[in-house]
Amino acid sequence: MARLDGYAAVLFDLDGVITSTARQHFAAWKEMFDDFLDMCAERNGEPFIPFGDDDYHRHVDGMPRYDGVRRFLAERGMTLEEGGPDDPPDAETVHGLGNRKNELVNDIIRRDGVEVYDGSLALLHQVRDQGIKTAVVSSSRNCQTILRAAGITDLFDVRVDGVVAAELGLPGKPAPDTFLAAAERLGVPPQRSVVVEDALSGVEAGRNGGFGLVIGVNRVGQGEALRDHGADVVVTDLAELLSS
Ligand SMILES: [Mg+2]
């Protein structure tokens, strides 16, 4: 079993690690891309190939919104104009599609609420009781809203999310920069920090940053892929990391 008590900091991803919002993100990406792909297929007289689980895990999950749009479109051999962050959600641009996805995910989260995994909550309390520092490191610009909705803002010493990354000009996962910035803000070297991630791009960021331990959280049966992308240890629930 992986032991965390020798480390000085644990850096947690949010969606899919602390909260069950990864499912809601997938649903929003799928609705947005399927509408777009269906429209393109009809326009070009080509078959409609929907956005699937594999597309999500390989090209979108864990990444900043617009990077996800670009990467998935490139995978399908499609390119769109960039546009800008203020593009309306119906604009046929990278930013327009990203904004549409954001609108959808906010609707879904408002409707469903935010669920915190019990095992994650227990681990957060335990590591903090042990004097280990905690950070939340998320690509999401909605991170703060989700933390507040879940009532868990106080369980993190530092937050590096999509808003902070944009302010600092940090590249998103799989680049390690957001995790490195969190460790630095906590005053802990990467070798003494643990990264906890459920996305392939996220464990890759952990490996790229030279962190002491990278833990992959396997919520959807992709344990082997998590290991291939850089997880030292794979768990299905963070309760497995609790020390007795
Ligand atoms: Mg995640």
Residues whose N, C-alpha, C, O or C-beta is under 5 A from the ligand:
A	BS01	MG	D13 D15 G16 V17 D198 A199
